[in-house]
């Protein structure tokens, strides 16, 4: 269960979900760009962020349709070669959103689809994170979702920590927050008289 | 869209590296608060409308009710975003006490807003009073030591410093053999580095 202050969870809940209003609502015309009054009519089809769509669904005010990132087209692509699909462009929080959307829609095959996609991509993430070079960001990482790149970074940084430990060397370091400031102050120095 | 600006505030936080601070975005913060006030006004006018029609506020499920619900949810959402923004920054700011010390450099100080400065001061004072109660400096030995003494190179002209029972002149590029606990604050502030053969 994500925490109240979890930034990733909050940003994930901003993902747009297409809904159809089952009731009308007054005073919220901003939600429906096609509306001429300040109201949303019964039957209006609009995109709402997940946090709003979810709560309204629980109050039976809207019906939710499956987001495009779980469409048949994406599923076919994942089946063809899971590792090559650019999931970030489809939804940066592909798995988290998938888990949260399952109880809200009638299509129950999303769960197994997520599992299939993740197991297909995991091996590649793991092997590349261990062999990736330290400085450059590998090209394939732009295809990863947020969850996958966190996994990738975790594996990469533990690999780096292991290498550092094996070589020995200084363990005391300057506070990382100061390191950056220095770089920004040096170019500023010549300009000051 | 409702709540969009508040989530942009958090995106800004998510984009910065962990442990780094960006300047407090008081413009966006105030705008979100303004949005909250707007939602509150709309919410109250919708509720008043339901009451004026002599309907029961608990059971009515008409268009006005759902409008009010949406404004209410948006308020709660904005609150969560603002709270998360403050909370996550406060975490970073508190960690500075352990990494940088009780006095923040100017360039970091500039990025804090007034309440964050207060938070840092109070947090710092709390740690200080606890440490003096224990008679132990908890901020040293953040990395488990192998040896009580280390060799260091001075990177900045620090000048005459009193360490333990004797004073020592720390000039730039000089090498010293110091007690690790004495050297540690200088290293974390970037004025010294550990010297390895």
Interface residues (C-beta under 8 A of the other chain):
Chain A: X4 X5 X6 X7 X8 X10 X11 X14 X23 X24 X25 X26 X27 X28 X30 X31 X39 X49 X51 X52 X55 X56 X59 X61 X169 X170 X171 X172 X173 X174 X175 X176 X177 X178 X179 X180 X181 X182 X184 X185
Chain B: X1 X2 X3 X4 X7 X10 X11 X13 X14 X19 X20 X21 X42 X45 X46 X49 X61 X63 X64 X66 X67 X68 X69 X70 X71 X73 X74 X77 X80 X81 X83 X84 X87 X88 X96 X99 X100 X105 X107 X108 X143 X150 X183 X184 X187 X188 X189 X190 X193 X194 X196
